[in-house]
């Protein structure tokens, strides 16, 4: 077996033990966040507080992580979310995941709570629990530097939390490699609740491949296919913000707390503009042919200096257009602050945008914000508020709860301006520019599985012979279900989505089979996606989710863009939702999957638990 080394850590008792996960379970859930869904379902009850010491946090690689398959360097973090209803999960790329596998460890299951701050030191098959009181309060970049020096090896890789995770900011992230974020759904807060500051890893063990020659041939085909993608070439050169021209033209880039999809200064937020005014250098992830990330040297102005990681598209939208900020160097600075504090840029920008609209509408005053002038476009206010949120100081203590909870605390009609789905800020792609995104956001059982759009062109592998119409509802539910399976598979094998542009599921499945010796084909991939989706759905309902939660915020459902590429478009969610429920075999009253569907997917024990 090439993928079967899992360790369990109990921080309450300082016990480290190896756990066995049977081959059938691995093939049914693959790895990373797919396998994490199974582990969290089995070990965390629906009524358990995410910060309960008994609640687990799973850190899991995928079976292709670190193998040399293009862009397969992911690690997934899974736990019950402190931000959204039910399952929380987030993936990050870089070098931490491959280093963990080189250390002879495919995943770490963490439970309990330490009596003092600690970090884990994993090296060639062993894991130690070490004191981290000297690291508590340090930002994520400083933490990495201290641990490398302390452990005496510059090749040590570190995943850690910053002050935001320590202070249980509900959208705190887990950071690795100075800028790579497992940002979504508050996994950093769960880590902080356990007084776990970091996981440091160093490995020298080779990862065994089942069929080396076949694997190398398939990796070559994967790489060549990827590089035929125009989108891949653009982001390789300019980062994901290199696609802002397309997103803005479609009306997909949210502006002023999702009020419109048109921003006059959009060009000043693009990757192309960023590189024209600053000095950048490629910083590739492990074995990725795209190398789409860049470090930056801002050459002049108040934010002059070196930054280890550029802002992705999501940061340029969340901290730029959404807040009416067009100064790309200010966005670079704000993104860097979020990375250092260990905070998800999507939720940070969304929550500050919500607060700015409340300030504009008179719901919030200077007294409420402790003197911070939260006018749209106020760069200094944004930078101050990011610090206040990360440290839970002043009004930042309220915003640290996320948009939904902050709106409930503020009251006075603030909830109308909170753009959230089940408690979490959605990714910064507007459903009015492509309605399948709205359905995906509404029914997502994890985090990324709703990340689907209509402008990817034909997809013959999934029966799509021509591009979808982005404004109509026809056929959207059926296509979303197929794409959700693809997303879940990509996450579970440890791949980066950007490294999978135009790469067929068939090719990825063959590569997985060559690496592991498993027999995985297209139908098995679709079944894994369905299995993970239905299991997470049951878990989310056990955590309190209801069918009426499968919706979108008023700002998106009830308001149409007054200008821009999606002007006048309204998301007609109801027919898509009804079709999705029918195809997924979800009961409209309970929201639960049908017994026969669970049994078909090998989830008989889950069916018995629900239906008796």
C-alpha positions in Angstrom: 0.0 0.0 0.0 1.3 3.4 -1.0 -1.0 5.5 1.2 -1.7 4.1 4.6 0.4 5.8 7.3 -1.9 7.8 9.6 -1.2 9.1 13.1 -3.5 10.1 15.9 -2.5 12.7 18.4 -4.3 13.3 21.7 -3.1 16.7 23.0 -4.9 16.2 26.3 -2.9 13.1 27.2 0.2 13.6 25.0 -0.5 10.2 23.4 0.8 9.6 19.9 -0.5 6.4 18.1 -0.7 4.9 14.6 -4.1 4.2 13.3 -5.2 1.8 10.6 -7.6 2.9 7.9 -8.7 -0.1 5.8 -8.2 -0.3 2.1 -11.9 -0.2 1.3 -12.4 3.1 3.2 -9.4 4.6 1.4 -10.8 3.7 -2.0 -14.3 4.8 -1.1 -13.1 8.3 0.1 -9.6 8.6 -1.5 -7.9 11.0 0.9 -7.6 14.6 2.0 -10.9 16.3 2.5 -12.9 13.3 1.1 -11.4 11.0 3.7 -11.6 13.8 6.3 -15.4 13.9 5.8 -15.6 10.2 6.8 -13.3 10.7 9.8 -15.2 13.7 11.1 -18.6 12.1 10.6 -17.5 9.0 12.6 -15.9 11.0 15.5 -17.8 14.2 15.9 -21.4 14.5 17.0 -23.9 17.0 15.5 -24.4 18.8 18.8 -20.7 19.0 19.7 -19.1 22.4 20.0 -16.4 22.8 17.4 -14.1 23.9 20.2 -14.8 20.9 22.4 -11.5 19.1 23.2 -13.1 15.9 22.0 -13.8 17.3 18.5 -11.1 16.4 16.0 -9.1 18.3 13.5 -7.9 16.2 10.6 -4.8 17.1 8.6 -4.7 14.8 5.5 -2.7 14.6 2.3 -4.0 12.9 -0.8 -2.5 9.8 -2.4 -1.0 11.9 -5.2 0.4 14.6 -2.9 4.1 14.8 -3.4 4.3 12.0 -5.9 5.4 14.2 -8.8 1.9 14.3 -10.5 1.6 17.9 -11.8 0.4 20.3 -9.1 -0.4 17.6 -6.7 0.9 19.1 -3.5 -2.3 19.6 -1.4 -3.1 19.0 2.2 -6.7 19.2 3.5 -7.8 20.3 7.0 -11.2 19.0 8.1 -13.3 19.6 11.3 -16.7 20.8 12.4 -16.8 24.4 11.4 -17.1 27.2 14.0 -18.2 29.6 11.2 -20.7 27.8 8.9 -23.3 25.1 9.7 -21.7 21.6 9.7 -18.6 20.3 8.0 -15.6 22.6 7.6 -12.8 21.9 5.2 -10.1 23.8 3.4 -7.1 22.9 1.3 -3.7 24.5 0.8 -0.9 23.9 -1.6 2.8 24.7 -1.5 5.4 22.3 0.1 3.9 21.3 3.5 1.8 18.4 2.2 4.7 16.8 0.1 7.0 17.2 3.1 4.6 15.5 5.4 4.4 12.5 3.1 8.2 12.5 2.8 8.3 12.3 6.5 6.4 9.0 6.2 3.0 10.4 7.3 -0.1 10.6 5.1 -2.3 12.3 7.7 -2.6 13.4 11.3 -5.8 13.2 13.3 -5.7 15.7 16.2 -8.0 15.7 19.2 -7.9 17.0 22.8 -6.6 20.3 24.1 -3.1 20.9 25.3 -2.5 22.4 28.8 -0.2 25.0 27.3 0.6 26.1 23.7 2.4 23.3 21.8 3.6 22.4 18.3 4.0 19.1 16.6 7.4 18.0 15.1 7.1 15.3 12.5 10.2 13.7 11.1 10.7 10.5 9.2 7.8 8.5 10.8 7.8 10.0 14.3 5.8 12.8 15.8 6.7 14.7 19.0 4.6 17.2 21.0 6.8 20.2 21.9 6.3 23.4 23.9 5.2 26.5 21.9 4.7 29.1 24.6 7.5 31.1 23.0 5.6 31.1 19.7 2.2 32.1 21.1 1.3 35.6 19.9 3.7 35.5 16.9 2.5 36.0 13.4 2.6 33.1 10.9 5.7 34.3 9.1 7.7 34.8 12.3 6.6 31.5 13.5 7.9 29.7 10.5 11.3 31.5 10.8 11.7 30.7 14.5 10.9 27.0 14.0 13.3 26.6 11.1 16.1 28.1 13.2 15.1 26.2 16.3 15.0 22.9 14.4 18.3 23.7 12.7 17.0 23.0 9.1 16.0 25.5 6.5 14.1 22.7 4.7 11.6 22.3 7.5 8.0 23.1 6.4 5.5 24.6 8.8 1.7 24.9 8.9 0.7 27.3 11.7 -1.9 29.7 13.0 -1.4 33.4 13.8 -3.0 35.6 16.4 -6.4 35.2 14.6 -6.4 31.5 15.3 -5.2 32.0 18.9 -8.1 34.4 19.4 -10.6 32.1 17.9 -11.6 34.4 15.0 -14.2 32.3 13.4 -12.7 32.6 9.9 -9.1 32.1 11.0 -6.9 30.2 8.6 -4.0 27.7 8.8 -1.0 29.1 6.9 2.0 27.3 5.4 4.9 28.3 3.3 4.4 32.0 4.0 1.2 32.8 2.2 -0.5 29.5 1.3 -3.8 29.4 3.2 -6.2 26.7 4.3 -8.5 29.7 4.6 -12.1 28.7 4.5 -14.5 27.7 7.3 -12.4 28.5 10.3 -10.0 25.6 10.6 -7.4 28.0 12.2 -9.8 28.7 15.0 -10.3 25.0 15.7 -6.5 24.6 15.8 -6.2 27.5 18.2 -8.9 26.1 20.4 -6.6 23.1 21.0 -3.6 25.4 21.8 -1.9 23.9 18.8 0.3 26.6 17.3 2.0 24.7 14.5 2.9 21.5 12.8 6.5 21.4 11.6 7.7 18.6 9.3 10.9 17.3 7.6 11.1 14.2 5.6 13.7 12.3 3.5 11.7 9.2 2.6 10.8 8.5 -1.0 7.1 8.0 -1.9 6.6 4.6 -3.4 4.8 4.4 -6.8 3.0 1.2 -7.8 3.8 1.4 -11.6 6.6 3.9 -12.2 6.8 3.8 -16.0 3.0 4.1 -16.5 2.8 6.9 -13.8 5.6 8.9 -15.6 3.8 8.6 -18.9 0.5 9.7 -17.5 2.1 12.6 -15.7 3.6 13.7 -19.0 0.2 13.6 -20.7 -1.4 15.5 -17.7 1.3 18.2 -18.0 1.0 18.6 -21.7 -2.8 18.7 -21.5 -2.7 21.4 -18.8 -0.5 23.6 -20.8 -2.9 23.7 -23.7 -5.3 25.7 -21.4 -5.3 29.5 -22.1 -6.5 30.1 -18.5 -3.5 28.1 -17.2 -1.1 30.2 -19.3 -2.7 33.4 -18.1 -2.5 32.6 -14.4 1.0 31.2 -14.8 2.2 34.6 -16.1 0.0 36.9 -14.1 -1.5 35.0 -11.2 -5.2 34.4 -10.8 -5.7 38.2 -10.8 -4.7 37.9 -14.4 -8.2 36.8 -15.2 -9.9 39.9 -13.7 -10.6 41.4 -17.2 -12.8 38.4 -17.9 -14.5 38.3 -14.5 -15.2 42.0 -14.6 -16.6 41.9 -18.2 -19.0 39.2 -17.1 -20.2 41.2 -14.0 -18.7 38.4 -11.9 -16.5 40.5 -9.7 -18.4 41.8 -6.7 -18.3 45.6 -6.0 -19.3 47.6 -3.0 -20.6 44.7 -0.8 -22.0 42.8 -3.8 -24.1 45.8 -4.9 -22.9 45.8 -8.5 -20.6 44.1 -10.9 -19.0 47.2 -12.4 -15.9 48.9 -11.0 -14.5 51.8 -13.0 -10.9 51.2 -11.8 -10.9 47.4 -12.2 -7.8 47.5 -14.4 -5.7 48.7 -11.5 -6.4 45.5 -9.6 -5.3 43.1 -12.3 -2.2 40.9 -12.2 -1.0 42.6 -15.3 -1.1 46.1 -13.7 0.4 44.7 -10.4 3.4 43.5 -12.4 3.7 46.7 -14.4 4.3 48.8 -11.2 6.1 46.3 -9.0 8.9 43.8 -9.2 7.7 40.1 -9.0 9.3 36.7 -9.0 7.7 33.3 -9.6 7.4 31.0 -6.6 6.2 27.6 -7.7 4.5 25.1 -5.6 5.9 21.6 -5.4 6.3 20.2 -8.9 3.8 22.5 -10.5 4.4 23.5 -14.1 2.3 26.7 -13.7 4.2 28.4 -10.9 1.3 30.9 -10.7 2.2 32.5 -7.4 4.7 35.4 -7.1 6.5 37.2 -4.4 6.5 41.0 -4.7 8.7 44.0 -4.1 6.6 47.2 -4.0 9.0 49.8 -5.3 7.5 53.0 -4.0 4.8 54.6 -1.9 3.5 54.0 1.7 3.5 50.2 1.2 7.0 50.0 -0.2 8.7 46.7 0.8 8.9 43.0 0.2 5.9 40.7 0.3 6.3 36.9 0.2 2.9 36.3 -1.6 0.9 38.2 -4.1 -2.9 38.6 -3.6 -4.9 36.1 -5.5 -8.0 37.1 -7.5 -10.2 36.5 -4.4 -8.1 39.0 -2.4 -8.2 41.6 -5.2 -12.0 41.3 -5.2 -12.6 40.9 -1.4 -10.1 43.6 -0.3 -10.3 45.7 -3.5 -13.4 46.1 -5.6 -15.7 44.9 -2.8 -14.4 47.8 -0.6 -14.1 50.3 -3.4 -10.3 50.2 -3.1 -8.3 50.4 -6.4 -4.8 50.9 -5.0 -3.2 47.5 -5.8 -0.4 48.1 -3.3 -2.9 48.7 -0.6 -4.5 45.4 -1.5 -1.1 43.7 -1.3 -0.6 45.2 2.2 -4.1 44.1 3.4 -3.6 40.6 1.9 -0.2 40.4 3.7 -1.7 41.4 7.0 -4.4 38.7 6.7 -1.7 36.1 5.9 0.5 37.2 8.9 -2.5 37.2 11.3 -3.8 34.0 9.8 -7.2 35.1 8.5 -9.2 34.1 5.4 -9.1 37.0 3.0 -12.6 36.1 1.6 -14.4 36.3 4.9 -12.2 39.3 6.0 -13.1 41.4 3.0 -16.7 40.3 3.0 -17.2 41.1 6.7 -15.5 44.5 6.4 -17.6 45.2 3.3 -20.8 44.4 5.3 -19.7 46.7 8.1 -19.0 49.5 5.6 -22.5 49.3 4.2 -23.9 49.3 7.7 -21.8 52.4 8.4 -23.0 54.0 5.2 -26.7 53.3 6.0 -26.4 54.7 9.5 -26.8 51.4 11.3 -23.2 51.8 12.7 -21.7 55.0 14.0 -18.2 56.1 15.0 -19.1 55.2 18.6 -20.0 51.7 17.5 -16.7 51.3 15.5 -14.6 52.8 18.3 -13.7 55.8 16.1 -12.8 53.9 12.9 -14.3 55.7 9.9 -15.6 52.7 7.9 -16.3 54.6 4.7 -16.0 52.6 1.5 -12.6 53.2 0.0 -10.9 54.1 3.3 -7.6 52.2 3.1 -6.4 53.1 6.6 -9.7 52.0 8.1 -9.4 48.7 6.4 -5.9 48.0 7.5 -6.8 49.1 11.1 -9.9 46.8 11.1 -7.9 43.8 9.8 -5.6 44.2 12.8 -8.5 44.7 15.2 -10.3 41.6 13.9 -7.2 39.4 14.1 -6.6 40.5 17.7 -10.3 40.7 18.7 -9.9 44.4 19.7 -12.6 47.0 19.8 -15.2 46.6 17.1 -13.0 43.9 15.5 -14.2 41.6 18.3 -17.7 41.7 16.8 -16.6 41.3 13.2 -14.4 38.4 14.2 -17.7 36.5 14.6 -18.3 36.6 10.8 -21.0 38.4 8.9 -24.0 36.4 10.1 -23.2 36.5 13.8 -22.0 40.1 13.6 -25.2 41.2 12.0 -27.2 39.4 14.7 -25.2 41.2 17.4 -25.5 44.6 15.7 -29.2 44.3 15.0 -31.1 47.2 13.6 -31.7 45.5 10.3 -28.0 44.8 9.7 -28.8 41.2 8.5 -30.1 42.6 5.2 -26.5 43.6 4.2 -24.8 40.4 5.4 -23.8 38.4 2.3 -23.3 34.9 3.7 -24.5 31.3 3.0 -25.1 29.2 6.1 -22.9 31.6 8.0 -19.9 31.9 5.7 -19.0 34.6 3.1 -19.2 32.9 -0.3 -16.3 33.0 -2.8 -16.1 36.3 -4.7 -17.8 35.2 -7.9 -21.3 36.7 -8.3 -24.1 34.2 -9.1 -25.8 36.9 -11.1 -23.0 36.5 -13.7 -23.6 32.8 -13.9 -26.6 31.3 -12.1 -25.1 27.8 -11.6 -22.8 29.4 -9.0 -25.9 30.4 -7.0 -27.1 26.9 -6.9 -23.7 25.6 -6.1 -23.3 28.1 -3.2 -26.8 27.2 -1.9 -26.4 23.4 -1.8 -22.6 23.0 -1.1 -22.0 20.4 1.6 -18.4 21.4 2.0 -16.7 24.6 0.8 -15.3 24.3 -2.7 -17.9 21.9 -4.1 -20.1 24.8 -5.2 -17.3 26.5 -7.1 -18.8 25.9 -10.6 -19.3 28.4 -13.4 -20.8 28.4 -16.9 -17.9 29.9 -18.8 -15.5 26.9 -18.9 -16.6 26.0 -22.5 -17.7 22.5 -23.7 -17.0 19.5 -21.5 -17.6 16.4 -23.7 -16.5 14.1 -20.8 -19.6 15.3 -18.9 -21.9 15.3 -22.0 -21.6 19.1 -22.4 -21.2 19.6 -26.2 -21.6 23.4 -26.1 -21.2 26.1 -23.4 -24.0 26.6 -20.9 -26.1 29.7 -21.0 -25.1 31.6 -17.9 -28.5 33.3 -17.3 -30.9 30.3 -17.7 -31.7 27.5 -15.2 -32.0 24.6 -17.7 -29.8 21.6 -16.9 -27.8 23.4 -14.2 -28.6 20.9 -11.4 -27.5 17.9 -13.4 -24.2 19.5 -14.5 -23.5 20.8 -11.0 -23.7 17.3 -9.6 -21.1 16.1 -12.1 -18.8 19.0 -11.4 -19.2 18.6 -7.6 -17.9 15.0 -8.0 -14.9 16.4 -10.0 -14.1 19.0 -7.4 -14.3 16.5 -4.5 -12.0 14.1 -6.5 -9.5 16.8 -7.2 -9.4 17.8 -3.5 -9.2 14.2 -2.3 -6.3 13.1 -4.5 -4.3 16.2 -3.3 -4.4 18.1 -6.5 -4.7 21.9 -7.1 -7.6 22.9 -9.2 -5.5 25.2 -11.3 -3.3 22.3 -12.2 -6.3 20.4 -13.5 -7.5 22.9 -16.1 -8.7 20.9 -19.2 -7.3 17.7 -17.6 -10.0 14.9 -18.0 -11.2 13.0 -15.0 -10.2 9.8 -16.9 -6.6 10.9 -17.0 -6.5 11.9 -13.3 -8.1 8.6 -12.3 -5.6 6.6 -14.4 -2.7 8.5 -12.8 -4.1 7.7 -9.3 -4.4 4.0 -10.3 -0.8 3.9 -11.5 0.4 5.5 -8.3 -1.5 3.3 -5.9 -2.4 0.1 -7.6 -6.1 0.8 -7.1 -8.5 0.4 -9.9 -10.2 3.7 -10.4 -12.2 4.8 -13.4 -14.7 7.5 -14.3 -17.7 5.8 -12.7 -15.8 5.3 -9.5 -14.8 9.0 -9.4 -18.4 10.0 -9.8 -19.4 7.6 -7.0 -16.8 8.9 -4.6 -18.2 12.4 -5.2 -21.7 11.3 -4.5 -20.6 9.4 -1.4 -18.8 12.3 0.1 -21.6 14.7 -0.8 -24.3 12.6 0.8 -22.2 11.9 3.9 -21.5 15.6 4.5 -25.1 16.4 3.9 -26.2 14.0 6.6 -23.6 15.5 9.0 -24.7 19.0 8.2 -28.3 18.2 9.0 -27.2 16.5 12.2 -25.5 19.9 13.0 -28.8 21.7 12.5 -28.9 22.6 8.8 -32.4 22.7 7.3 -33.7 22.7 3.7 -34.6 26.4 4.1 -30.8 27.1 4.7 -30.2 26.0 1.0 -30.6 29.6 -0.2 -28.7 32.8 -1.0 -28.5 36.1 0.8 -31.1 38.8 0.1 -28.5 41.0 -1.6 -28.1 38.3 -4.3 -31.6 36.9 -4.5 -33.6 40.2 -4.4 -31.2 42.7 -6.0 -30.1 43.0 -9.6 -27.0 44.7 -10.8 -27.7 48.2 -12.0 -24.8 48.1 -14.4 -22.0 45.9 -15.7 -21.9 42.5 -17.5 -24.7 40.9 -15.5 -27.0 44.0 -15.5 -30.6 43.1 -14.8 -29.9 39.3 -14.2 -31.8 37.7 -11.4 -31.0 34.3 -9.9 -34.0 32.1 -10.2 -33.0 29.6 -7.5 -36.2 27.7 -7.0 -36.4 25.6 -10.1 -32.7 24.7 -10.0 -33.0 23.8 -6.3 -36.1 21.6 -6.9 -34.3 19.7 -9.7 -31.2 19.3 -7.6 -33.2 17.8 -4.7 -34.9 15.4 -7.1 -31.6 14.3 -8.7 -29.8 14.0 -5.3 -32.9 12.2 -3.8 -33.1 14.7 -0.9 -36.4 14.8 1.0 -37.9 18.4 0.6 -39.1 18.4 4.2 -36.1 16.9 6.1 -33.4 17.6 3.5 -32.0 14.1 4.1 -30.9 11.7 1.3 -33.2 8.8 0.6 -32.3 5.4 2.3 -31.8 3.7 -1.0 -29.4 6.3 -2.2 -27.3 6.0 1.0 -27.3 2.2 0.7 -26.3 2.4 -3.0 -23.2 4.4 -2.0 -22.2 1.9 0.7 -23.5 4.1 3.5 -25.8 1.5 5.0 -24.7 2.2 8.6 -25.6 5.9 8.0 -29.0 4.9 6.6 -29.7 2.7 9.6 -28.7 5.5 12.0 -31.2 7.8 10.3 -34.0 5.5 9.4 -33.7 2.7 11.8 
